C-alpha cells in the first residue's frame, strides 16, 4: 500500500502541474477513493471495493498504454509513468481477482 501511495499519490501531485497524464490519474484516484468509501459504507468493507479501481483505473491504464509511444521513458516523468502504469496493472489484476471471488462467494 505504501508503494501505491508514493508512486501514484505523490507522483500525481508532482506531475499534475505539468502533464495531462498525471491529472487524469489524479482524477481517477479521487473518484475511486470516493467510490470506495461509498461502497464501504453501503455494503461493508469486503473484496468488492476493488470494483472502484476497475471502473476508474482501467480507462486511465488504457489511456497510458495508448500514450506509451509518445512518452520519453528516460525522463523523470517517463520513469514515473512506467511505474504508475505497472502499479495500476498489477493492482487491477488483484482487484479483478477480488471482485470475482466476491461474486463467487469465495
N, CA, C and O atoms as a Tinker XYZ file with bonds, in Angstrom:
   424  protein
     1  N      0.825000   -1.192000    0.000000    73     2
     2  CA     0.000000    0.000000    0.000000    64     1     3
     3  C      0.874000    1.261000    0.000000    63     2     4     5
     4  O      0.527000    2.260000   -0.630000    81     3
     5  N      1.998000    1.210000    0.704000    73     3     6
     6  CA     2.888000    2.363000    0.750000    64     5     7
     7  C      3.428000    2.676000   -0.648000    63     6     8     9
     8  O      3.550000    3.841000   -1.027000    81     7
     9  N      3.753000    1.619000   -1.416000    73     7    10
    10  CA     4.246000    1.801000   -2.780000    64     9    11
    11  C      3.227000    2.580000   -3.611000    63    10    12    13
    12  O      3.579000    3.526000   -4.316000    81    11
    13  N      1.978000    2.177000   -3.521000    73    11    14
    14  CA     0.931000    2.842000   -4.298000    64    13    15
    15  C      0.781000    4.303000   -3.873000    63    14    16    17
    16  O      0.571000    5.179000   -4.711000    81    15
    17  N      0.887000    4.556000   -2.594000    73    15    18
    18  CA     0.764000    5.923000   -2.095000    64    17    19
    19  C      1.880000    6.802000   -2.641000    63    18    20    21
    20  O      1.640000    7.930000   -3.073000    81    19
    21  N      3.101000    6.278000   -2.620000    73    19    22
    22  CA     4.241000    7.067000   -3.090000    64    21    23
    23  C      4.191000    7.247000   -4.604000    63    22    24    25
    24  O      4.260000    8.370000   -5.104000    81    23
    25  N      4.069000    6.133000   -5.333000    73    23    26
    26  CA     4.128000    6.207000   -6.797000    64    25    27
    27  C      2.906000    6.919000   -7.364000    63    26    28    29
    28  O      3.035000    7.862000   -8.145000    81    27
    29  N      1.739000    6.471000   -6.975000    73    27    30
    30  CA     0.528000    7.042000   -7.564000    64    29    31
    31  C      0.148000    8.366000   -6.906000    63    30    32    33
    32  O     -0.113000    9.350000   -7.598000    81    31
    33  N      0.116000    8.392000   -5.595000    73    31    34
    34  CA    -0.318000    9.596000   -4.892000    64    33    35
    35  C      0.647000   10.756000   -5.031000    63    34    36    37
    36  O      0.271000   11.825000   -5.511000    81    35
    37  N      1.881000   10.557000   -4.617000    73    35    38
    38  CA     2.869000   11.634000   -4.664000    64    37    39
    39  C      3.214000   11.999000   -6.104000    63    38    40    41
    40  O      3.353000   13.175000   -6.441000    81    39
    41  N      3.351000   10.981000   -6.946000    73    39    42
    42  CA     3.681000   11.236000   -8.349000    64    41    43
    43  C      2.635000   12.065000   -9.061000    63    42    44    45
    44  O      2.969000   12.970000   -9.826000    81    43
    45  N      1.372000   11.762000   -8.815000    73    43    46
    46  CA     0.324000   12.547000   -9.484000    64    45    47
    47  C      0.334000   13.990000   -9.004000    63    46    48    49
    48  O      0.109000   14.912000   -9.788000    81    47
    49  N      0.592000   14.183000   -7.733000    73    47    50
    50  CA     0.637000   15.555000   -7.222000    64    49    51
    51  C      1.778000   16.340000   -7.853000    63    50    52    53
    52  O      1.607000   17.501000   -8.226000    81    51
    53  N      2.937000   15.712000   -7.971000    73    51    54
    54  CA     4.101000   16.390000   -8.537000    64    53    55
    55  C      3.903000   16.680000  -10.020000    63    54    56    57
    56  O      4.123000   17.804000  -10.470000    81    55
    57  N      3.491000   15.671000  -10.778000    73    55    58
    58  CA     3.427000   15.815000  -12.232000    64    57    59
    59  C      2.115000   16.421000  -12.741000    63    58    60    61
    60  O      2.027000   16.782000  -13.914000    81    59
    61  N      1.109000   16.537000  -11.894000    73    59    62
    62  CA    -0.168000   17.114000  -12.333000    64    61    63
    63  C     -0.035000   18.562000  -12.785000    63    62    64    65
    64  O     -0.847000   19.052000  -13.570000    81    63
    65  N      0.974000   19.232000  -12.296000    73    63    66
    66  CA     1.168000   20.629000  -12.681000    64    65    67
    67  C      1.655000   20.778000  -14.119000    63    66    68    69
    68  O      1.498000   21.834000  -14.732000    81    67
    69  N      2.254000   19.700000  -14.652000    73    67    70
    70  CA     2.864000   19.828000  -15.979000    64    69    71
    71  C      2.399000   18.794000  -17.003000    63    70    72    73
    72  O      2.656000   18.960000  -18.195000    81    71
    73  N      1.721000   17.732000  -16.568000    73    71    74
    74  CA     1.364000   16.665000  -17.505000    64    73    75
    75  C     -0.093000   16.253000  -17.359000    63    74    76    77
    76  O     -0.577000   16.024000  -16.250000    81    75
    77  N     -0.793000   16.161000  -18.495000    73    75    78
    78  CA    -2.199000   15.749000  -18.503000    64    77    79
    79  C     -2.362000   14.308000  -18.035000    63    78    80    81
    80  O     -3.360000   13.972000  -17.398000    81    79
    81  N     -1.385000   13.454000  -18.347000    73    79    82
    82  CA    -1.474000   12.047000  -17.938000    64    81    83
    83  C     -1.594000   11.930000  -16.423000    63    82    84    85
    84  O     -2.371000   11.120000  -15.917000    81    83
    85  N     -0.832000   12.729000  -15.710000    73    83    86
    86  CA    -0.889000   12.702000  -14.245000    64    85    87
    87  C     -2.216000   13.258000  -13.735000    63    86    88    89
    88  O     -2.757000   12.774000  -12.741000    81    87
    89  N     -2.731000   14.265000  -14.413000    73    87    90
    90  CA    -4.025000   14.828000  -13.990000    64    89    91
    91  C     -5.152000   13.813000  -14.145000    63    90    92    93
    92  O     -6.028000   13.726000  -13.285000    81    91
    93  N     -5.136000   13.040000  -15.240000    73    91    94
    94  CA    -6.168000   12.014000  -15.428000    64    93    95
    95  C     -6.088000   10.968000  -14.326000    63    94    96    97
    96  O     -7.115000   10.539000  -13.799000    81    95
    97  N     -4.881000   10.558000  -13.976000    73    95    98
    98  CA    -4.744000    9.575000  -12.901000    64    97    99
    99  C     -5.189000   10.171000  -11.570000    63    98   100   101
   100  O     -5.836000    9.493000  -10.772000    81    99
   101  N     -4.850000   11.420000  -11.329000    73    99   102
   102  CA    -5.272000   12.078000  -10.095000    64   101   103
   103  C     -6.796000   12.089000   -9.978000    63   102   104   105
   104  O     -7.341000   11.771000   -8.921000    81   103
   105  N     -7.480000   12.454000  -11.061000    73   103   106
   106  CA    -8.950000   12.458000  -11.052000    64   105   107
   107  C     -9.509000   11.055000  -10.834000    63   106   108   109
   108  O    -10.479000   10.877000  -10.098000    81   107
   109  N     -8.901000   10.065000  -11.470000    73   107   110
   110  CA    -9.353000    8.680000  -11.295000    64   109   111
   111  C     -9.148000    8.220000   -9.856000    63   110   112   113
   112  O     -9.979000    7.498000   -9.306000    81   111
   113  N     -8.042000    8.640000   -9.249000    73   111   114
   114  CA    -7.790000    8.263000   -7.854000    64   113   115
   115  C     -8.813000    8.890000   -6.917000    63   114   116   117
   116  O     -9.291000    8.232000   -5.993000    81   115
   117  N     -9.150000   10.145000   -7.142000    73   115   118
   118  CA   -10.157000   10.814000   -6.311000    64   117   119
   119  C    -11.512000   10.126000   -6.475000    63   118   120   121
   120  O    -12.204000    9.868000   -5.490000    81   119
   121  N    -11.888000    9.831000   -7.717000    73   119   122
   122  CA   -13.168000    9.156000   -7.975000    64   121   123
   123  C    -13.184000    7.762000   -7.353000    63   122   124   125
   124  O    -14.190000    7.352000   -6.773000    81   123
   125  N    -12.073000    7.031000   -7.470000    73   123   126
   126  CA   -12.001000    5.686000   -6.887000    64   125   127
   127  C    -12.068000    5.754000   -5.362000    63   126   128   129
   128  O    -12.715000    4.917000   -4.731000    81   127
   129  N    -11.411000    6.733000   -4.777000    73   127   130
   130  CA   -11.441000    6.885000   -3.320000    64   129   131
   131  C    -12.856000    7.179000   -2.834000    63   130   132   133
   132  O    -13.324000    6.569000   -1.873000    81   131
   133  N    -13.533000    8.105000   -3.493000    73   131   134
   134  CA   -14.907000    8.436000   -3.106000    64   133   135
   135  C    -15.827000    7.231000   -3.289000    63   134   136   137
   136  O    -16.678000    6.962000   -2.442000    81   135
   137  N    -15.656000    6.512000   -4.389000    73   135   138
   138  CA   -16.484000    5.328000   -4.649000    64   137   139
   139  C    -16.208000    4.218000   -3.651000    63   138   140   141
   140  O    -17.128000    3.532000   -3.206000    81   139
   141  N    -14.945000    4.043000   -3.300000    73   139   142
   142  CA   -14.582000    3.021000   -2.321000    64   141   143
   143  C    -15.225000    3.327000   -0.972000    63   142   144   145
   144  O    -15.750000    2.434000   -0.308000    81   143
   145  N    -15.179000    4.588000   -0.578000    73   143   146
   146  CA   -15.810000    4.982000    0.686000    64   145   147
   147  C    -17.316000    4.728000    0.637000    63   146   148   149
   148  O    -17.892000    4.208000    1.592000    81   147
   149  N    -17.947000    5.092000   -0.468000    73   147   150
   150  CA   -19.391000    4.871000   -0.611000    64   149   151
   151  C    -19.719000    3.379000   -0.591000    63   150   152   153
   152  O    -20.683000    2.964000    0.051000    81   151
   153  N    -18.921000    2.574000   -1.291000    73   151   154
   154  CA   -19.138000    1.119000   -1.278000    64   153   155
   155  C    -18.972000    0.561000    0.127000    63   154   156   157
   156  O    -19.776000   -0.249000    0.589000    81   155
   157  N    -17.915000    1.007000    0.798000    73   155   158
   158  CA   -17.657000    0.511000    2.146000    64   157   159
   159  C    -18.785000    0.824000    3.107000    63   158   160   161
   160  O    -19.160000   -0.016000    3.925000    81   159
   161  N    -19.325000    2.021000    3.014000    73   159   162
   162  CA   -20.418000    2.406000    3.904000    64   161   163
   163  C    -21.729000    1.733000    3.523000    63   162   164   165
   164  O    -22.606000    1.549000    4.367000    81   163
   165  N    -21.866000    1.363000    2.240000    73   163   166
   166  CA   -23.112000    0.760000    1.765000    64   165   167
   167  C    -23.150000   -0.750000    1.962000    63   166   168   169
   168  O    -24.111000   -1.286000    2.512000    81   167
   169  N    -22.104000   -1.431000    1.511000    73   167   170
   170  CA   -22.107000   -2.902000    1.542000    64   169   171
   171  C    -21.063000   -3.482000    2.487000    63   170   172   173
   172  O    -20.928000   -4.702000    2.577000    81   171
   173  N    -20.327000   -2.637000    3.187000    73   171   174
   174  CA   -19.301000   -3.123000    4.103000    64   173   175
   175  C    -17.945000   -3.194000    3.421000    63   174   176   177
   176  O    -17.818000   -3.048000    2.206000    81   175
   177  N    -16.938000   -3.426000    4.253000    73   175   178
   178  CA   -15.566000   -3.473000    3.747000    64   177   179
   179  C    -15.240000   -4.906000    3.374000    63   178   180   181
   180  O    -14.981000   -5.743000    4.238000    81   179
   181  N    -15.256000   -5.177000    2.092000    73   179   182
   182  CA   -15.019000   -6.528000    1.598000    64   181   183
   183  C    -14.274000   -6.451000    0.268000    63   182   184   185
   184  O    -13.751000   -5.399000   -0.099000    81   183
   185  N    -14.231000   -7.559000   -0.441000    73   183   186
   186  CA   -13.481000   -7.619000   -1.698000    64   185   187
   187  C    -14.124000   -6.823000   -2.831000    63   186   188   189
   188  O    -13.531000   -6.674000   -3.900000    81   187
   189  N    -15.300000   -6.325000   -2.609000    73   187   190
   190  CA   -15.987000   -5.554000   -3.642000    64   189   191
   191  C    -15.370000   -4.169000   -3.848000    63   190   192   193
   192  O    -15.603000   -3.542000   -4.881000    81   191
   193  N    -14.591000   -3.687000   -2.886000    73   191   194
   194  CA   -14.007000   -2.355000   -3.014000    64   193   195
   195  C    -13.105000   -2.239000   -4.245000    63   194   196   197
   196  O    -12.904000   -1.137000   -4.755000    81   195
   197  N    -12.559000   -3.357000   -4.729000    73   195   198
   198  CA   -11.725000   -3.341000   -5.929000    64   197   199
   199  C    -12.481000   -2.905000   -7.168000    63   198   200   201
   200  O    -11.876000   -2.506000   -8.164000    81   199
   201  N    -13.796000   -2.980000   -7.109000    73   199   202
   202  CA   -14.618000   -2.553000   -8.242000    64   201   203
   203  C    -14.386000   -1.076000   -8.578000    63   202   204   205
   204  O    -14.426000   -0.688000   -9.745000    81   203
   205  N    -14.149000   -0.271000   -7.569000    73   203   206
   206  CA   -13.888000    1.159000   -7.804000    64   205   207
   207  C    -12.612000    1.353000   -8.614000    63   206   208   209
   208  O    -12.570000    2.185000   -9.521000    81   207
   209  N    -11.575000    0.587000   -8.290000    73   207   210
   210  CA   -10.344000    0.671000   -9.083000    64   209   211
   211  C    -10.590000    0.224000  -10.513000    63   210   212   213
   212  O    -10.120000    0.856000  -11.459000    81   211
   213  N    -11.324000   -0.862000  -10.666000    73   211   214
   214  CA   -11.581000   -1.390000  -12.009000    64   213   215
   215  C    -12.319000   -0.357000  -12.857000    63   214   216   217
   216  O    -11.978000   -0.140000  -14.019000    81   215
   217  N    -13.316000    0.269000  -12.276000    73   215   218
   218  CA   -14.127000    1.238000  -13.023000    64   217   219
   219  C    -13.322000    2.484000  -13.398000    63   218   220   221
   220  O    -13.425000    2.967000  -14.525000    81   219
   221  N    -12.532000    3.001000  -12.476000    73   219   222
   222  CA   -11.871000    4.283000  -12.723000    64   221   223
   223  C    -10.433000    4.164000  -13.222000    63   222   224   225
   224  O     -9.969000    5.032000  -13.961000    81   223
   225  N     -9.721000    3.106000  -12.832000    73   223   226
   226  CA    -8.328000    2.982000  -13.256000    64   225   227
   227  C     -8.174000    2.322000  -14.622000    63   226   228   229
   228  O     -7.204000    2.603000  -15.326000    81   227
   229  N     -9.097000    1.460000  -15.012000    73   227   230
   230  CA    -8.969000    0.786000  -16.306000    64   229   231
   231  C     -8.913000    1.788000  -17.463000    63   230   232   233
   232  O     -8.046000    1.652000  -18.326000    81   231
   233  N     -9.796000    2.784000  -17.518000    73   231   234
   234  CA    -9.673000    3.756000  -18.616000    64   233   235
   235  C     -8.336000    4.508000  -18.600000    63   234   236   237
   236  O     -7.777000    4.806000  -19.655000    81   235
   237  N     -7.832000    4.811000  -17.409000    73   235   238
   238  CA    -6.542000    5.503000  -17.320000    64   237   239
   239  C     -5.420000    4.584000  -17.794000    63   238   240   241
   240  O     -4.518000    5.026000  -18.505000    81   239
   241  N     -5.469000    3.314000  -17.408000    73   239   242
   242  CA    -4.448000    2.359000  -17.858000    64   241   243
   243  C     -4.472000    2.224000  -19.381000    63   242   244   245
   244  O     -3.419000    2.187000  -20.017000    81   243
   245  N     -5.652000    2.152000  -19.958000    73   243   246
   246  CA    -5.768000    2.076000  -21.425000    64   245   247
   247  C     -5.216000    3.351000  -22.060000    63   246   248   249
   248  O     -4.498000    3.286000  -23.059000    81   247
   249  N     -5.541000    4.494000  -21.496000    73   247   250
   250  CA    -5.008000    5.774000  -21.981000    64   249   251
   251  C     -3.481000    5.785000  -21.907000    63   250   252   253
   252  O     -2.819000    6.216000  -22.851000    81   251
   253  N     -2.922000    5.316000  -20.798000    73   251   254
   254  CA    -1.465000    5.276000  -20.644000    64   253   255
   255  C     -0.836000    4.349000  -21.679000    63   254   256   257
   256  O      0.206000    4.672000  -22.248000    81   255
   257  N     -1.457000    3.210000  -21.923000    73   255   258
   258  CA    -0.925000    2.277000  -22.922000    64   257   259
   259  C     -0.927000    2.937000  -24.303000    63   258   260   261
   260  O      0.013000    2.764000  -25.078000    81   259
   261  N     -1.962000    3.676000  -24.602000    73   259   262
   262  CA    -2.029000    4.371000  -25.898000    64   261   263
   263  C     -1.010000    5.507000  -25.977000    63   262   264   265
   264  O     -0.519000    5.820000  -27.062000    81   263
   265  N     -0.692000    6.121000  -24.853000    73   263   266
   266  CA     0.291000    7.214000  -24.799000    64   265   267
   267  C      1.732000    6.700000  -24.770000    63   266   268   269
   268  O      2.669000    7.471000  -24.979000    81   267
   269  N      1.910000    5.415000  -24.516000    73   267   270
   270  CA     3.236000    4.808000  -24.344000    64   269   271
   271  C      4.252000    5.248000  -25.401000    63   270   272   273
   272  O      5.354000    5.654000  -25.032000    81   271
   273  N      3.932000    5.187000  -26.702000    73   271   274
   274  CA     4.942000    5.549000  -27.710000    64   273   275
   275  C      5.408000    7.010000  -27.634000    63   274   276   277
   276  O      6.528000    7.318000  -28.043000    81   275
   277  N      4.580000    7.894000  -27.128000    73   275   278
   278  CA     4.936000    9.312000  -27.085000    64   277   279
   279  C      5.719000    9.713000  -25.831000    63   278   280   281
   280  O      6.203000   10.841000  -25.741000    81   279
   281  N      5.844000    8.814000  -24.881000    73   279   282
   282  CA     6.484000    9.152000  -23.609000    64   281   283
   283  C      7.981000    8.871000  -23.683000    63   282   284   285
   284  O      8.399000    7.793000  -24.105000    81   283
   285  N      8.782000    9.846000  -23.270000    73   283   286
   286  CA    10.233000    9.670000  -23.185000    64   285   287
   287  C     10.531000    8.920000  -21.886000    63   286   288   289
   288  O     10.516000    9.506000  -20.803000    81   287
   289  N     10.803000    7.624000  -22.006000    73   287   290
   290  CA    10.929000    6.751000  -20.830000    64   289   291
   291  C     12.131000    7.088000  -19.949000    63   290   292   293
   292  O     12.140000    6.747000  -18.766000    81   291
   293  N     13.136000    7.744000  -20.502000    73   291   294
   294  CA    14.347000    8.030000  -19.722000    64   293   295
   295  C     14.267000    9.342000  -18.948000    63   294   296   297
   296  O     15.200000    9.695000  -18.226000    81   295
   297  N     13.175000   10.055000  -19.091000    73   295   298
   298  CA    12.990000   11.280000  -18.313000    64   297   299
   299  C     12.431000   10.917000  -16.937000    63   298   300   301
   300  O     11.984000    9.791000  -16.721000    81   299
   301  N     12.458000   11.859000  -16.025000    73   299   302
   302  CA    11.898000   11.624000  -14.695000    64   301   303
   303  C     10.407000   11.312000  -14.798000    63   302   304   305
   304  O      9.906000   10.402000  -14.137000    81   303
   305  N      9.706000   12.076000  -15.635000    73   303   306
   306  CA     8.290000   11.792000  -15.839000    64   305   307
   307  C      8.103000   10.412000  -16.455000    63   306   308   309
   308  O      7.208000    9.672000  -16.044000    81   307
   309  N      8.927000   10.056000  -17.427000    73   307   310
   310  CA     8.822000    8.755000  -18.087000    64   309   311
   311  C      8.995000    7.596000  -17.123000    63   310   312   313
   312  O      8.281000    6.598000  -17.210000    81   311
   313  N      9.936000    7.726000  -16.209000    73   311   314
   314  CA    10.139000    6.678000  -15.196000    64   313   315
   315  C      8.899000    6.573000  -14.322000    63   314   316   317
   316  O      8.419000    5.473000  -14.048000    81   315
   317  N      8.381000    7.714000  -13.884000    73   315   318
   318  CA     7.159000    7.686000  -13.078000    64   317   319
   319  C      6.007000    7.084000  -13.870000    63   318   320   321
   320  O      5.241000    6.282000  -13.336000    81   319
   321  N      5.875000    7.460000  -15.132000    73   319   322
   322  CA     4.808000    6.965000  -15.997000    64   321   323
   323  C      4.842000    5.437000  -16.071000    63   322   324   325
   324  O      3.809000    4.784000  -15.926000    81   323
   325  N      6.022000    4.874000  -16.295000    73   323   326
   326  CA     6.175000    3.412000  -16.379000    64   325   327
   327  C      5.815000    2.769000  -15.043000    63   326   328   329
   328  O      5.092000    1.773000  -15.010000    81   327
   329  N      6.313000    3.327000  -13.944000    73   327   330
   330  CA     6.000000    2.786000  -12.616000    64   329   331
   331  C      4.508000    2.897000  -12.308000    63   330   332   333
   332  O      3.919000    1.973000  -11.746000    81   331
   333  N      3.902000    4.012000  -12.668000    73   331   334
   334  CA     2.465000    4.197000  -12.417000    64   333   335
   335  C      1.647000    3.197000  -13.221000    63   334   336   337
   336  O      0.713000    2.594000  -12.691000    81   335
   337  N      1.984000    3.016000  -14.491000    73   335   338
   338  CA     1.250000    2.067000  -15.327000    64   337   339
   339  C      1.410000    0.647000  -14.804000    63   338   340   341
   340  O      0.434000   -0.097000  -14.716000    81   339
   341  N      2.631000    0.269000  -14.457000    73   339   342
   342  CA     2.865000   -1.079000  -13.925000    64   341   343
   343  C      2.107000   -1.284000  -12.619000    63   342   344   345
   344  O      1.522000   -2.344000  -12.399000    81   343
   345  N      2.117000   -0.279000  -11.757000    73   343   346
   346  CA     1.405000   -0.368000  -10.481000    64   345   347
   347  C     -0.096000   -0.514000  -10.704000    63   346   348   349
   348  O     -0.747000   -1.325000  -10.046000    81   347
   349  N     -0.644000    0.268000  -11.629000    73   347   350
   350  CA    -2.077000    0.158000  -11.923000    64   349   351
   351  C     -2.431000   -1.222000  -12.460000    63   350   352   353
   352  O     -3.427000   -1.816000  -12.046000    81   351
   353  N     -1.618000   -1.734000  -13.381000    73   351   354
   354  CA    -1.920000   -3.036000  -13.980000    64   353   355
   355  C     -1.881000   -4.141000  -12.933000    63   354   356   357
   356  O     -2.781000   -4.979000  -12.885000    81   355
   357  N     -0.851000   -4.153000  -12.096000    73   355   358
   358  CA    -0.763000   -5.173000  -11.039000    64   357   359
   359  C     -1.945000   -5.038000  -10.087000    63   358   360   361
   360  O     -2.561000   -6.037000   -9.715000    81   359
   361  N     -2.262000   -3.815000   -9.693000    73   359   362
   362  CA    -3.393000   -3.589000   -8.796000    64   361   363
   363  C     -4.699000   -4.045000   -9.427000    63   362   364   365
   364  O     -5.529000   -4.660000   -8.757000    81   363
   365  N     -4.889000   -3.749000  -10.709000    73   363   366
   366  CA    -6.121000   -4.151000  -11.394000    64   365   367
   367  C     -6.262000   -5.664000  -11.468000    63   366   368   369
   368  O     -7.375000   -6.184000  -11.390000    81   367
   369  N     -5.157000   -6.373000  -11.616000    73   367   370
   370  CA    -5.212000   -7.845000  -11.620000    64   369   371
   371  C     -5.713000   -8.343000  -10.267000    63   370   372   373
   372  O     -6.606000   -9.188000  -10.207000    81   371
   373  N     -5.142000   -7.822000   -9.184000    73   371   374
   374  CA    -5.590000   -8.226000   -7.845000    64   373   375
   375  C     -7.034000   -7.793000   -7.584000    63   374   376   377
   376  O     -7.805000   -8.535000   -6.976000    81   375
   377  N     -7.394000   -6.610000   -8.037000    73   375   378
   378  CA    -8.767000   -6.128000   -7.857000    64   377   379
   379  C     -9.759000   -7.005000   -8.604000    63   378   380   381
   380  O    -10.823000   -7.331000   -8.076000    81   379
   381  N     -9.417000   -7.391000   -9.831000    73   379   382
   382  CA   -10.305000   -8.264000  -10.612000    64   381   383
   383  C    -10.473000   -9.605000   -9.909000    63   382   384   385
   384  O    -11.580000  -10.140000   -9.842000    81   383
   385  N     -9.380000  -10.147000   -9.387000    73   383   386
   386  CA    -9.444000  -11.409000   -8.642000    64   385   387
   387  C    -10.363000  -11.265000   -7.433000    63   386   388   389
   388  O    -11.207000  -12.126000   -7.188000    81   387
   389  N    -10.206000  -10.196000   -6.691000    73   387   390
   390  CA   -11.034000   -9.977000   -5.502000    64   389   391
   391  C    -12.514000   -9.839000   -5.849000    63   390   392   393
   392  O    -13.368000  -10.406000   -5.167000    81   391
   393  N    -12.819000   -9.092000   -6.902000    73   391   394
   394  CA   -14.219000   -8.893000   -7.289000    64   393   395
   395  C    -14.837000  -10.212000   -7.750000    63   394   396   397
   396  O    -15.976000  -10.520000   -7.397000    81   395
   397  N    -14.096000  -10.989000   -8.532000    73   395   398
   398  CA   -14.598000  -12.302000   -8.970000    64   397   399
   399  C    -14.840000  -13.195000   -7.760000    63   398   400   401
   400  O    -15.872000  -13.859000   -7.674000    81   399
   401  N    -13.889000  -13.214000   -6.821000    73   399   402
   402  CA   -14.065000  -14.021000   -5.607000    64   401   403
   403  C    -15.281000  -13.559000   -4.812000    63   402   404   405
   404  O    -16.012000  -14.387000   -4.268000    81   403
   405  N    -15.505000  -12.261000   -4.739000    73   403   406
   406  CA   -16.660000  -11.738000   -4.017000    64   405   407
   407  C    -17.953000  -12.277000   -4.621000    63   406   408   409
   408  O    -18.824000  -12.762000   -3.900000    81   407
   409  N    -18.075000  -12.190000   -5.941000    73   407   410
   410  CA   -19.308000  -12.634000   -6.595000    64   409   411
   411  C    -19.455000  -14.151000   -6.604000    63   410   412   413
   412  O    -20.567000  -14.667000   -6.720000    81   411
   413  N    -18.339000  -14.868000   -6.484000    73   411   414
   414  CA   -18.403000  -16.333000   -6.411000    64   413   415
   415  C    -18.611000  -16.815000   -4.974000    63   414   416   417
   416  O    -18.826000  -18.003000   -4.732000    81   415
   417  N    -18.545000  -15.887000   -4.033000    73   415   418
   418  CA   -18.746000  -16.251000   -2.638000    64   417   419
   419  C    -17.532000  -16.889000   -1.992000    63   418   420   421
   420  O    -17.654000  -17.598000   -0.993000    81   419
   421  N    -16.372000  -16.642000   -2.552000    73   419   422
   422  CA   -15.136000  -17.236000   -2.014000    64   421   423
   423  C    -14.605000  -16.382000   -0.900000    63   422   424
   424  O    -13.572000  -16.706000   -0.313000    81   423
